[in-house]
């Protein structure tokens, strides 16, 4: 009976890991494609509702795994290795969802605009999307974590991300392959060339210990899926 329980829980964790990896890859691909085609409002709403559903499913699965841990703790004969595996699955899920502070090597990009010129939301979006296309694993703008549901929009002379007002200069931190990201940003007529054309000052620095905080709360309580 105990062996069956361990095998069942192991399979559940394996399926969760595959599901999370697929979801993360799918979201990344969809966001990269968004640079090259204009979606109509209905498509954007459908995509947002899908992300809401995916995130709710992820949160529910995290809670299920936590319940499994609590149940095992109440059993004097619980398997310590199984408990460790479940904890790791929960941590991995939280990292994928952007809920945990993470660290690693990567690139720090600082963008400044000359007096009389403003850095707009579209400029930061271009930069973030180019980094995502380079297989970045975590991104923040002025320490505001970028996740699937993050919005980047203009608010006067400032930029709003996740509902928070950010002021220039904009410091973008990206954890991933620094050489690959730098090469992608420096493509001919790419993001850096465009920024220089606008008169922006751009500084790229490779770092071995970049810390990116977890995402702040994103409200999705007013969204309701539309029945097909």
Secondary structure in CASP SS format (residue, H / E / C, confidence):
PFRMAT SS
TARGET T0000
AUTHOR 0000-0000-0000
METHOD secondary structure of the structure
MODEL  1
X C 1.00
X H 1.00
X H 1.00
X H 1.00
X H 1.00
X H 1.00
X H 1.00
X H 1.00
X H 1.00
X H 1.00
X H 1.00
X H 1.00
X H 1.00
X H 1.00
X H 1.00
X H 1.00
X H 1.00
X H 1.00
X H 1.00
X H 1.00
X H 1.00
X H 1.00
X H 1.00
X H 1.00
X H 1.00
X H 1.00
X H 1.00
X H 1.00
X H 1.00
X H 1.00
X H 1.00
X H 1.00
X H 1.00
X C 1.00
X C 1.00
X C 1.00
X C 1.00
X C 1.00
X C 1.00
X C 1.00
X H 1.00
X H 1.00
X H 1.00
X H 1.00
X H 1.00
X H 1.00
X H 1.00
X H 1.00
X H 1.00
X H 1.00
X H 1.00
X H 1.00
X H 1.00
X H 1.00
X H 1.00
X H 1.00
X H 1.00
X H 1.00
X H 1.00
X H 1.00
X H 1.00
X H 1.00
X H 1.00
X H 1.00
X H 1.00
X H 1.00
X H 1.00
X H 1.00
X H 1.00
X H 1.00
X H 1.00
X H 1.00
X H 1.00
X C 1.00
X C 1.00
X C 1.00
X C 1.00
X C 1.00
X C 1.00
X H 1.00
X H 1.00
X H 1.00
X H 1.00
X H 1.00
X H 1.00
X H 1.00
X H 1.00
X H 1.00
X H 1.00
X H 1.00
X H 1.00
X H 1.00
X H 1.00
X H 1.00
X H 1.00
X H 1.00
X C 1.00
X C 1.00
X C 1.00
X C 1.00
X C 1.00
X E 1.00
X E 1.00
X E 1.00
X E 1.00
X E 1.00
X E 1.00
X E 1.00
X E 1.00
X E 1.00
X E 1.00
X E 1.00
X C 1.00
X C 1.00
X C 1.00
X C 1.00
X C 1.00
X C 1.00
X C 1.00
X C 1.00
X H 1.00
X H 1.00
X H 1.00
X H 1.00
X H 1.00
X H 1.00
X H 1.00
X H 1.00
X H 1.00
X H 1.00
X H 1.00
X H 1.00
X C 1.00
X C 1.00
X C 1.00
X C 1.00
X C 1.00
X E 1.00
X E 1.00
X E 1.00
X E 1.00
X C 1.00
X C 1.00
X E 1.00
X E 1.00
X C 1.00
X C 1.00
X C 1.00
X C 1.00
X C 1.00
X C 1.00
X E 1.00
X E 1.00
X E 1.00
X E 1.00
X C 1.00
X C 1.00
X E 1.00
X E 1.00
X E 1.00
X E 1.00
X C 1.00
X C 1.00
X E 1.00
X E 1.00
X E 1.00
X C 1.00
X C 1.00
X C 1.00
X E 1.00
X E 1.00
X E 1.00
X E 1.00
X E 1.00
X E 1.00
X C 1.00
X C 1.00
X H 1.00
X H 1.00
X H 1.00
X H 1.00
X H 1.00
X H 1.00
X H 1.00
X H 1.00
X C 1.00
X C 1.00
X C 1.00
X C 1.00
X C 1.00
X H 1.00
X H 1.00
X H 1.00
X H 1.00
X H 1.00
X H 1.00
X H 1.00
X C 1.00
X C 1.00
X C 1.00
X E 1.00
X E 1.00
X E 1.00
X E 1.00
X E 1.00
X E 1.00
X E 1.00
X E 1.00
X E 1.00
X E 1.00
X E 1.00
X E 1.00
X C 1.00
X C 1.00
X C 1.00
X C 1.00
X C 1.00
X C 1.00
X C 1.00
X C 1.00
X C 1.00
X C 1.00
X C 1.00
X C 1.00
X C 1.00
X C 1.00
X C 1.00
X C 1.00
END
